[in-house]
Each structure stands twice: as structure tokens, then as C-alpha cells.
Amino acid sequence: QVQLVESGGGLVQPGGSVRLSCAASGSFLHHYVMAWYLQAPGKQRELVAFIDSGGSTNYADSVKGRFTISRDNAKNTVNLQMISLKPEDTAVYYCRAVWGTDDYWGQGTQVTVSS
């Protein structure tokens, strides 16, 4: 069983930055592909970025060059550094851990980009 707890959300002005963290607990976490998703109001959840067990990353086109995903296997954390934020980045951001048929989600953290 893996538990994921997100933190770091809040209100940020357009053009600002925020760092989200996902603290994971459980076994064999270094094997998991870790990902961040967002869900804007009234829309489906969508992939933002993921990082595999080897550290390879992939990003949605909408966030390339602005968001950076990273993981610290020693601390069992996955971070999402977000810069140059736009109002359309406003959403609940979720952390996800996947390994084979094991698939876990966190509860999400709200990021609101507004002046």
C-alpha cells in the first residue's frame, strides 16, 4: 500500500511560481513511475508530467519549459516546480504512483493563479 500526500498549493499571481511536493510512504517506491495531474473546474483530469524510476521525464505540451518534475528516492518525495504561471494553470493538482497494476492517487492540492 502506498500513500501520497500533496502539499504546496495556494494562491499565486500570474507570472509567479510555486513548488508542489508529494510525500510518499510505502515499499519499493523507487520502482514507481510518479506523475502529476491537474483537474480544472468542470474538466477531466489530465497528465501534467511524469518521471520514471530511471529519472526520465515527460511533460504535457502546455507546461513544457515552465514546469519541472523531480524525485528524491532517498526522501520518497516527488516535486513539481512551476514557474511563469498562468490563470489557466488553476486546478487541483494530484500526485500519482504507478508500478505494474499498483496505482495510487493523492488527495490533491489546489493551485489558484489569480491577481
Secondary structure, 3 states (H helix, E strand, C coil): CCEEEEECCEEECCCCCEEEEEEEECCCHHHCEEEEEEECCCCCCEEEEEECCCCCEEECHHHCCCEEEEEECCCCEEEEEECCCCHHHCEEEEEEEEECCEEEECCCEEEEECC
